């Protein structure tokens, strides 16, 4: 199956679904006319229509019209959605859950398959999904036990990074730089650092050490971050978000 022939559906049309769809469209993986999104009201669907995607209020229509279906509802809504779509799920479907705290066991009771593979998902489905999602960023197949950790690290971690970027910019504002400029420089600094991490594959501790010159500005600043227990606080944040995702899975 060629990616261009794919018909991609989204059950739920909020920010996560919209971001993923934009990534697929930008990469040219799927034409907008092959994308169908459902939501209970028109509130989130207008932006999809402006992008040339098709929209509906019927979740079953998404299943009937699509091969690859992303379940992008809020976690507490998903069990009801699974019951609703269950009769329409066939062996030709690839079903991917984007909801935090929902286990494979819950999904497989509705005949669904996800990238942390259920028993019905094979190498072909995994390769197709990885090919598509890699166009939107890093994409890796993982054991199901990693999913909640990923939520704490990446899903919620975006907010930690925004908070850090805000603090960086505010530090520069305190020292006399205009806020807009400080925010842009903070964002570019984070982008550059992340790019080097991905391109070199080096441990971040080595990259950090490379920036420090003896007696220089960076080591003085790092000393202050260590006094504030930055690393321990961030580790605690990842732990708290992971544990919350696990609790949601058990509710």
Backbone bond lengths (Angstrom), bond angles and torsions (degrees), N, CA, C in turn:
res aa  C-N    CA-C-N  psi(-1)  N-CA   C-N-CA  omega(-1)  CA-C   N-CA-C  phi
1 X - - - 1.453 - - 1.520 109.48 -
2 X 1.323 118.95 122.39 1.456 122.29 178.70 1.518 109.37 -78.94
3 X 1.330 116.17 143.17 1.457 120.26 -178.07 1.526 111.38 -59.03
4 X 1.359 116.92 -34.19 1.459 119.48 -177.49 1.514 111.60 -66.98
5 X 1.342 118.00 -21.02 1.460 120.96 179.79 1.526 112.25 -88.56
6 X 1.303 114.90 -5.27 1.454 119.09 -177.86 1.519 111.73 -63.97
7 X 1.328 114.41 143.06 1.458 119.97 169.58 1.522 105.80 -113.29
8 X 1.322 115.61 116.66 1.462 121.25 -171.91 1.522 110.07 -108.62
9 X 1.336 115.27 130.71 1.456 120.32 179.87 1.517 111.71 -118.46
10 X 1.327 115.55 150.55 1.463 121.98 175.98 1.523 108.49 -126.80
11 X 1.328 116.05 119.82 1.465 120.56 172.05 1.513 105.51 -95.24
12 X 1.321 115.86 103.98 1.462 122.07 -168.59 1.513 108.09 106.80
13 X 1.338 116.12 133.18 1.469 119.36 -172.33 1.523 111.72 -130.67
14 X 1.338 116.70 33.55 1.463 121.21 -178.91 1.519 112.58 -82.36
15 X 1.334 115.43 -158.64 1.470 120.32 -173.27 1.518 113.18 -63.42
16 X 1.333 117.02 -43.46 1.467 119.44 -176.95 1.524 110.38 -64.36
17 X 1.332 116.37 -46.30 1.463 120.27 178.62 1.522 110.71 -62.91
18 X 1.332 116.59 -43.99 1.461 120.71 -179.12 1.514 112.42 -62.33
19 X 1.327 116.98 -41.79 1.464 120.51 178.90 1.511 112.07 -63.89
20 X 1.326 116.48 -41.14 1.459 120.97 179.31 1.521 110.45 -66.53
21 X 1.331 116.10 -44.00 1.468 120.02 179.72 1.530 110.97 -61.97
22 X 1.327 116.41 -43.18 1.477 119.34 179.32 1.519 110.80 -60.98
23 X 1.342 116.45 -39.19 1.461 120.20 178.17 1.514 112.17 -62.31
24 X 1.334 116.46 -43.68 1.471 121.01 179.58 1.524 111.29 -65.11
25 X 1.344 116.07 -41.13 1.466 120.08 -178.99 1.533 110.32 -68.99
26 X 1.348 115.95 -42.68 1.464 120.29 -178.43 1.521 110.93 -62.37
27 X 1.338 116.14 -36.34 1.467 120.39 -178.68 1.534 111.90 -80.95
28 X 1.314 117.17 -4.81 1.460 120.93 -179.91 1.516 113.71 71.37
29 X 1.336 116.71 21.01 1.464 120.27 -178.19 1.531 111.85 -74.65
30 X 1.331 116.21 -33.07 1.463 121.34 -176.89 1.530 108.19 -141.52
31 X 1.343 118.87 132.45 1.466 119.17 174.86 1.523 110.51 -70.62
32 X 1.335 116.19 148.09 1.466 120.52 -176.90 1.524 112.04 -57.42
33 X 1.319 116.58 -32.91 1.464 120.31 -178.72 1.523 112.65 -67.49
34 X 1.340 116.83 -15.34 1.470 121.32 178.90 1.524 112.53 -96.62
35 X 1.346 116.18 7.44 1.464 120.70 -179.13 1.525 108.94 -109.36
36 X 1.333 115.46 129.49 1.471 121.79 179.61 1.523 108.59 -128.38
37 X 1.342 116.68 126.89 1.468 121.22 -179.26 1.520 110.12 -121.81
38 X 1.325 115.61 142.71 1.462 120.10 177.37 1.516 110.54 -120.04
39 X 1.321 115.55 145.62 1.468 123.12 174.78 1.525 106.59 -156.01
40 X 1.342 117.70 154.31 1.461 119.70 -176.59 1.520 113.74 -67.67
41 X 1.333 118.25 -27.86 1.468 120.79 179.49 1.522 109.23 -129.03
42 X 1.332 115.55 173.52 1.466 120.52 -178.48 1.520 112.77 -81.83
43 X 1.338 117.73 -4.93 1.471 121.87 -171.47 1.526 112.58 -52.01
44 X 1.331 116.14 -48.16 1.473 119.84 -177.66 1.524 113.55 -94.52
45 X 1.320 116.55 -9.25 1.470 118.82 -171.80 1.528 113.82 -83.89
46 X 1.344 117.13 -20.33 1.473 119.77 -177.32 1.525 111.45 -58.51
47 X 1.339 116.33 -43.05 1.473 119.79 -178.68 1.523 110.93 -63.50
48 X 1.343 117.48 -35.95 1.461 121.15 178.29 1.525 110.29 -64.82
49 X 1.330 116.21 -42.22 1.469 119.87 179.84 1.523 111.12 -64.62
50 X 1.348 115.85 -37.81 1.468 119.94 178.38 1.529 111.41 -63.71
51 X 1.342 116.17 -28.28 1.477 120.65 178.83 1.530 111.95 -83.02
52 X 1.324 116.79 -2.85 1.462 120.67 179.72 1.516 114.11 92.58
53 X 1.356 116.75 2.70 1.464 120.16 178.41 1.522 110.06 -79.59
54 X 1.327 115.05 158.91 1.463 120.31 176.40 1.526 109.20 -91.88
55 X 1.326 116.86 152.04 1.463 120.65 -178.25 1.526 110.25 -135.35
56 X 1.335 114.79 159.54 1.461 121.24 179.55 1.532 108.25 -155.81
57 X 1.329 115.90 163.43 1.470 120.56 172.40 1.530 110.62 -100.85
58 X 1.330 116.18 2.45 1.469 121.06 -173.77 1.534 110.66 -109.14
59 X 1.323 116.45 114.14 1.471 120.23 179.92 1.523 112.12 -64.04
60 X 1.330 116.49 -37.19 1.466 119.70 -179.46 1.521 111.40 -63.29
61 X 1.336 116.56 -33.55 1.473 120.08 179.00 1.531 110.18 -61.87
62 X 1.338 116.75 -36.09 1.460 120.56 178.28 1.524 109.71 -61.36
63 X 1.326 117.00 -43.02 1.471 120.65 179.01 1.517 111.27 -65.33
64 X 1.321 115.98 -40.99 1.469 120.32 -177.50 1.521 111.90 -68.56
65 X 1.338 116.64 -30.17 1.465 121.22 -173.80 1.533 113.65 -97.28
66 X 1.343 118.04 -10.41 1.458 120.34 -169.72 1.531 111.92 -125.58
67 X 1.331 114.56 153.86 1.464 121.17 173.69 1.523 111.06 -97.86
68 X 1.335 115.36 -46.09 1.462 121.77 178.16 1.527 107.85 -101.93
69 X 1.330 116.62 118.87 1.472 120.78 -174.56 1.527 109.74 -122.02
70 X 1.327 116.17 123.75 1.461 122.39 175.57 1.529 109.25 -98.06
71 X 1.325 116.02 123.76 1.454 121.48 175.61 1.523 107.42 -90.93
72 X 1.331 116.27 108.18 1.465 120.80 -171.43 1.525 111.62 -123.01
73 X 1.335 116.29 35.46 1.457 119.91 177.60 1.532 109.59 -88.04
74 X 1.321 116.04 171.09 1.461 119.97 172.65 1.531 108.72 -67.52
75 X 1.347 117.69 147.31 1.473 121.01 -173.77 1.526 114.50 -53.57
76 X 1.353 117.78 -39.26 1.464 118.77 -176.13 1.527 112.63 -72.96
77 X 1.327 116.35 -16.81 1.473 120.96 178.37 1.520 111.54 -88.07
78 X 1.338 116.65 -25.21 1.467 120.92 -170.81 1.531 114.67 -58.59
79 X 1.355 120.30 -42.82 1.470 118.08 -179.82 1.526 113.70 -55.71
80 X 1.330 117.15 -40.55 1.463 120.65 177.30 1.519 111.99 -66.11
81 X 1.331 116.26 -39.22 1.470 120.91 177.72 1.523 110.52 -63.58
82 X 1.342 116.48 -41.53 1.466 120.44 179.34 1.527 110.98 -60.80
83 X 1.325 116.62 -42.07 1.466 120.20 177.64 1.526 110.63 -61.81
84 X 1.335 115.37 -40.38 1.468 120.73 -177.57 1.524 112.07 -66.47
85 X 1.348 116.55 -43.16 1.464 119.12 -173.54 1.517 112.96 -88.47
86 X 1.326 118.00 -11.89 1.466 121.76 -173.63 1.527 113.50 -48.86
87 X 1.345 119.92 -45.75 1.472 118.88 -178.06 1.524 114.22 -63.95
88 X 1.353 116.01 -21.87 1.469 119.54 -175.11 1.524 113.09 -93.02
89 X 1.348 117.95 -9.16 1.467 120.55 -177.07 1.522 110.09 -79.75
90 X 1.337 115.35 124.57 1.465 120.57 179.85 1.508 111.45 -120.88
91 X 1.333 116.90 175.31 1.470 120.87 -178.11 1.523 113.31 -64.58
92 X 1.325 117.81 -18.02 1.468 120.29 -179.79 1.526 111.81 -82.57
93 X 1.325 117.62 -11.00 1.455 120.59 -177.57 1.531 111.95 -82.42
94 X 1.331 114.89 145.15 1.465 122.04 165.94 1.525 104.90 -114.72
95 X 1.334 115.98 116.03 1.463 121.19 -176.87 1.519 108.74 -109.00
96 X 1.330 116.69 126.54 1.459 122.07 -177.69 1.524 109.18 -122.38
97 X 1.330 116.01 122.15 1.459 119.90 177.98 1.520 110.54 -91.07
98 X 1.328 115.70 130.58 1.462 121.33 174.79 1.523 111.19 -104.41
99 X 1.331 116.94 4.89 1.466 120.98 -175.02 1.519 111.19 -84.01
100 X 1.331 116.37 133.51 1.468 121.51 178.52 1.516 110.39 -71.82
101 X 1.333 115.91 142.69 1.456 120.77 171.09 1.510 115.09 75.18
102 X 1.334 117.85 20.05 1.466 120.70 177.98 1.522 108.27 -112.91
103 X 1.322 117.55 121.73 1.466 121.23 -172.07 1.523 111.97 -81.61
104 X 1.354 114.67 160.26 1.464 120.05 173.77 1.523 110.78 -59.54
105 X 1.328 116.72 -36.23 1.467 119.75 -179.08 1.519 110.46 -59.86
106 X 1.338 115.93 -44.15 1.463 120.55 177.83 1.517 110.37 -61.55
107 X 1.341 116.52 -45.38 1.459 120.60 -177.97 1.524 111.62 -66.16
108 X 1.349 117.17 -41.68 1.453 119.90 -174.92 1.522 112.54 -70.20
109 X 1.337 117.13 -22.05 1.463 118.68 174.46 1.523 110.29 -63.84
110 X 1.339 117.09 -22.11 1.465 120.83 176.93 1.515 110.89 -99.98
111 X 1.304 118.55 14.16 1.466 121.45 178.66 1.507 113.03 72.77
112 X 1.339 117.69 28.10 1.465 120.20 -174.30 1.518 111.71 -100.98
113 X 1.341 115.62 158.25 1.456 121.97 179.19 1.520 108.36 -128.67
114 X 1.330 116.82 139.43 1.459 119.79 179.29 1.519 110.35 -131.66
115 X 1.360 117.46 173.19 1.461 119.64 -172.24 1.519 112.50 -70.62
116 X 1.344 117.69 -38.97 1.457 116.61 165.17 1.517 101.29 -70.96
117 X 1.313 116.83 98.84 1.460 121.65 -153.12 1.516 115.59 -63.98
118 X 1.324 114.61 133.39 1.454 121.47 166.05 1.515 108.84 -79.26
119 X 1.316 117.02 176.13 1.461 120.72 -173.44 1.524 112.77 -66.77
120 X 1.346 117.28 -18.51 1.469 119.75 -177.01 1.521 113.64 -98.17
121 X 1.314 117.40 -3.02 1.465 120.40 -176.88 1.526 109.98 -93.95
122 X 1.323 116.22 122.33 1.456 121.21 -176.60 1.516 113.02 -102.15
123 X 1.336 115.60 -173.44 1.461 121.00 -178.31 1.529 112.07 -63.33
124 X 1.335 116.51 -36.47 1.464 120.26 -179.21 1.513 111.90 -63.44
125 X 1.333 116.54 -45.69 1.463 120.59 178.86 1.528 110.72 -64.10
126 X 1.343 115.25 -42.30 1.467 119.67 -179.61 1.528 110.59 -62.83
127 X 1.322 117.15 -43.56 1.468 121.45 -179.27 1.523 111.19 -65.01
128 X 1.339 116.51 -41.23 1.458 120.84 179.88 1.521 110.10 -63.35
129 X 1.322 115.70 -47.79 1.459 120.10 -178.81 1.524 110.70 -62.23
130 X 1.333 116.20 -44.06 1.472 119.90 -179.58 1.521 110.69 -62.88
131 X 1.326 116.75 -40.31 1.459 121.30 178.60 1.526 111.03 -60.81
132 X 1.335 116.07 -43.58 1.466 120.29 -179.16 1.518 111.33 -68.90
133 X 1.331 116.31 -50.75 1.455 119.75 -172.53 1.521 112.47 -72.69
134 X 1.335 117.27 -24.90 1.461 119.42 178.18 1.525 110.86 -63.80
135 X 1.331 116.79 -23.04 1.463 119.64 177.56 1.518 111.14 -70.46
136 X 1.336 116.69 -18.09 1.465 120.86 179.94 1.518 111.55 -99.07
137 X 1.325 117.69 -2.72 1.453 121.04 -177.89 1.514 110.31 144.71
138 X 1.331 116.23 -168.10 1.462 121.30 179.34 1.519 110.04 -62.85
139 X 1.321 116.85 134.42 1.465 120.58 179.67 1.519 108.61 -140.10
140 X 1.323 117.03 123.96 1.455 120.99 -179.19 1.523 110.45 -136.00
141 X 1.329 114.93 144.83 1.463 119.32 173.03 1.526 108.39 -81.95
142 X 1.328 116.57 134.57 1.465 120.64 -177.69 1.517 110.22 -136.01
143 X 1.343 117.39 159.75 1.464 119.73 170.96 1.523 109.70 -63.78
144 X 1.325 116.31 153.10 1.463 119.31 -178.03 1.523 112.14 -58.05
145 X 1.334 117.26 -31.43 1.465 120.35 -177.75 1.532 112.38 -63.17
146 X 1.346 117.40 -18.07 1.466 120.50 179.32 1.523 112.90 -84.60
147 X 1.339 117.23 -14.26 1.460 119.64 -170.36 1.524 111.93 -60.89
148 X 1.342 117.63 -45.85 1.457 119.71 -179.63 1.528 111.75 -67.55
149 X 1.352 116.87 -32.86 1.466 120.10 176.61 1.530 109.30 -66.01
150 X 1.324 115.97 -40.12 1.467 120.83 177.56 1.519 110.62 -60.27
151 X 1.336 116.69 -38.68 1.464 120.54 177.02 1.520 110.39 -60.34
152 X 1.341 116.29 -45.53 1.458 120.11 -179.74 1.507 113.67 -68.47
153 X 1.334 116.79 -31.39 1.457 122.06 -177.04 1.525 112.37 -85.73
154 X 1.329 116.23 -48.07 1.467 120.51 -171.49 1.525 112.75 -108.41
155 X 1.333 116.21 -50.44 1.469 119.03 -177.32 1.516 111.78 -58.02
156 X 1.325 116.26 -53.12 1.466 120.74 176.66 1.516 111.08 -83.08
157 X 1.327 116.93 -24.12 1.463 121.74 -175.34 1.513 113.89 -61.13
158 X 1.328 117.22 -25.84 1.464 120.35 176.03 1.530 109.60 -55.58
159 X 1.337 116.63 -40.96 1.463 120.43 -179.72 1.524 111.35 -66.47
160 X 1.341 117.14 -36.27 1.470 119.11 178.40 1.530 109.35 -63.25
161 X 1.328 115.81 -40.40 1.462 120.29 -178.41 1.527 110.40 -66.66
162 X 1.340 116.99 -41.13 1.469 119.60 177.16 1.524 110.70 -61.52
163 X 1.333 116.32 -40.41 1.459 120.25 179.19 1.530 110.19 -63.42
164 X 1.342 116.19 -42.08 1.463 120.64 178.66 1.529 110.60 -64.99
165 X 1.348 116.44 -41.52 1.468 120.67 178.76 1.525 110.55 -62.95
166 X 1.322 115.57 -40.24 1.464 120.28 178.42 1.529 110.26 -61.95
167 X 1.346 116.00 -44.16 1.457 120.13 179.80 1.528 111.33 -64.86
168 X 1.337 117.44 -41.07 1.462 120.95 176.59 1.527 110.52 -57.06
169 X 1.330 115.38 -49.57 1.462 120.48 -177.38 1.526 110.83 -64.42
170 X 1.335 116.85 -40.92 1.461 119.59 -178.65 1.532 111.39 -66.55
171 X 1.340 115.72 -32.27 1.460 118.76 175.06 1.520 110.89 -61.67
172 X 1.333 116.22 -41.60 1.465 120.38 179.22 1.524 110.94 -69.34
173 X 1.338 116.93 -37.18 1.467 120.44 176.77 1.532 109.87 -61.96
174 X 1.331 116.10 -42.00 1.476 120.74 178.26 1.526 110.93 -57.58
175 X 1.332 115.32 -35.25 1.469 119.58 -177.62 1.530 112.49 -87.12
176 X 1.364 117.06 -0.64 1.462 119.32 172.37 1.510 117.15 115.72
177 X 1.342 119.15 5.07 1.468 121.30 179.72 1.532 109.89 -90.25
178 X 1.342 118.29 141.71 1.474 120.03 176.64 1.528 111.60 -61.63
179 X 1.347 116.30 145.86 1.462 122.22 -172.79 1.519 114.72 -60.36
180 X 1.343 117.27 -44.24 1.463 120.64 -177.61 1.519 111.25 -62.18
181 X 1.313 115.89 -45.65 1.469 120.86 178.76 1.525 110.63 -64.02
182 X 1.342 116.67 -42.86 1.467 120.98 -179.75 1.528 110.75 -60.97
183 X 1.323 117.57 -41.36 1.476 121.27 179.67 1.518 111.28 -64.60
184 X 1.350 116.75 -41.83 1.464 120.07 -179.88 1.526 110.88 -65.00
185 X 1.321 116.54 -41.79 1.468 119.83 179.94 1.527 110.32 -67.69
186 X 1.343 117.42 -39.25 1.463 120.62 177.91 1.525 110.17 -60.96
187 X 1.329 116.15 -44.62 1.471 120.40 -179.38 1.521 110.70 -63.05
188 X 1.320 117.09 -43.98 1.466 120.71 -179.37 1.527 110.96 -66.40
189 X 1.339 116.53 -34.56 1.458 121.33 177.89 1.524 110.38 -63.65
190 X 1.325 116.94 -45.72 1.461 121.35 178.48 1.522 110.93 -63.88
191 X 1.341 115.97 -42.10 1.461 120.65 -179.99 1.522 111.05 -61.97
192 X 1.333 116.45 -45.74 1.466 120.50 -179.55 1.518 111.70 -63.35
193 X 1.338 116.50 -42.94 1.462 120.17 -179.52 1.522 111.04 -63.96
194 X 1.337 116.80 -43.44 1.458 120.78 -179.91 1.526 111.08 -63.99
195 X 1.337 115.84 -39.70 1.468 120.60 -179.77 1.534 110.60 -62.28
196 X 1.321 116.29 -43.23 1.469 119.89 -179.81 1.527 110.35 -65.29
197 X 1.337 117.38 -40.34 1.466 120.41 177.75 1.521 111.40 -58.62
198 X 1.343 115.99 -45.79 1.465 120.20 -177.69 1.526 111.29 -70.44
199 X 1.325 116.59 -40.62 1.471 119.97 -175.46 1.525 112.78 -73.10
200 X 1.330 117.08 -36.10 1.472 119.48 -176.57 1.524 111.99 -90.42
201 X 1.333 117.55 -29.23 1.457 120.79 -175.04 1.518 112.74 70.85
202 X 1.325 116.92 9.41 1.467 121.25 -179.53 1.527 110.91 -73.06
203 X 1.331 116.08 151.46 1.460 120.12 174.26 1.534 108.19 -64.14
204 X 1.339 117.65 138.09 1.471 118.95 -177.79 1.527 113.43 -58.45
205 X 1.337 117.35 -29.67 1.468 119.28 178.86 1.527 111.19 -62.38
206 X 1.348 116.99 -37.38 1.469 120.09 178.65 1.524 110.47 -67.99
207 X 1.342 115.23 -44.32 1.462 119.43 -179.52 1.534 110.36 -62.26
208 X 1.325 116.16 -39.47 1.459 120.50 177.69 1.533 110.11 -63.26
209 X 1.343 116.03 -44.22 1.463 119.70 179.04 1.513 113.01 -61.55
210 X 1.347 115.96 -34.22 1.466 120.68 -179.42 1.530 112.48 -64.30
211 X 1.349 115.30 -27.28 1.470 119.96 -177.42 1.530 111.29 -81.60
212 X 1.331 116.44 -21.64 1.469 120.92 -175.11 1.525 111.79 -83.90
213 X 1.320 116.47 120.76 1.464 120.41 170.96 1.528 108.01 -102.41
214 X 1.341 117.47 147.86 1.467 120.32 -177.15 1.531 112.16 -55.77
215 X 1.332 115.12 124.68 1.465 119.97 177.83 1.509 114.90 71.96
216 X 1.328 117.26 10.51 1.462 120.81 -174.60 1.526 114.38 -86.75
217 X 1.322 114.22 -172.82 1.475 120.65 -176.15 1.530 111.50 -67.04
218 X 1.340 116.37 -40.19 1.463 120.06 -171.69 1.520 112.29 -66.92
219 X 1.320 117.17 -43.09 1.465 119.41 -177.73 1.528 110.72 -68.18
220 X 1.320 117.71 -32.48 1.457 120.33 174.78 1.532 110.53 -65.03
221 X 1.319 115.96 -41.41 1.466 119.87 179.03 1.531 111.35 -67.88
222 X 1.337 116.66 -41.65 1.461 120.53 179.98 1.527 111.74 -62.77
223 X 1.327 116.11 -34.16 1.456 120.06 177.09 1.531 110.28 -59.77
224 X 1.303 116.90 -40.80 1.467 120.57 177.98 1.536 111.25 -66.08
225 X 1.332 116.62 -39.60 1.477 119.47 178.15 1.526 110.67 -63.94
226 X 1.315 116.86 -39.10 1.466 120.23 178.08 1.531 110.86 -65.72
227 X 1.329 117.16 -39.19 1.466 120.53 176.92 1.534 110.48 -60.12
228 X 1.321 115.97 -35.79 1.459 120.69 179.96 1.513 113.60 -84.18
229 X 1.321 117.64 5.05 1.474 123.30 177.76 1.525 112.35 55.49
230 X 1.332 116.13 43.84 1.461 120.15 -178.76 1.518 112.25 -56.68
231 X 1.342 116.97 -47.68 1.469 119.77 -175.81 1.524 111.38 -64.26
232 X 1.310 117.11 -44.89 1.467 120.03 -179.90 1.525 111.03 -63.85
233 X 1.328 116.84 -38.65 1.463 120.65 -179.26 1.524 111.29 -65.90
234 X 1.330 116.59 -42.51 1.468 120.02 179.15 1.529 110.53 -67.43
235 X 1.336 116.83 -41.07 1.472 119.34 176.45 1.532 110.79 -59.90
236 X 1.328 116.48 -40.81 1.468 120.35 177.05 1.521 111.64 -62.77
237 X 1.333 116.31 -37.13 1.468 120.32 179.40 1.527 111.23 -64.77
238 X 1.337 116.56 -44.98 1.476 120.55 178.26 1.534 109.73 -61.80
239 X 1.337 116.74 -41.74 1.463 121.02 178.67 1.525 111.42 -62.55
240 X 1.339 116.47 -44.27 1.465 120.52 -178.21 1.526 111.22 -63.95
241 X 1.329 117.40 -43.46 1.465 120.92 -179.56 1.525 111.04 -67.49
242 X 1.351 116.88 -39.38 1.466 120.81 178.06 1.526 110.62 -62.89
243 X 1.325 116.13 -45.70 1.467 119.73 179.78 1.521 111.59 -64.22
244 X 1.325 116.49 -36.25 1.476 119.33 177.94 1.525 110.50 -66.17
245 X 1.341 117.08 -40.46 1.470 120.84 177.75 1.532 110.24 -62.15
246 X 1.342 116.59 -40.53 1.463 120.28 177.70 1.531 111.65 -64.42
247 X 1.335 115.56 -41.31 1.465 119.55 177.93 1.528 111.06 -61.61
248 X 1.343 116.25 -39.89 1.475 120.66 179.59 1.515 110.68 -63.76
249 X 1.349 116.24 -35.06 1.465 120.40 -179.71 1.518 111.34 -67.97
250 X 1.340 116.16 -27.54 1.459 120.17 -176.99 1.516 113.09 -89.82
251 X 1.356 116.78 -16.05 1.469 119.75 -178.51 1.521 112.26 -63.91
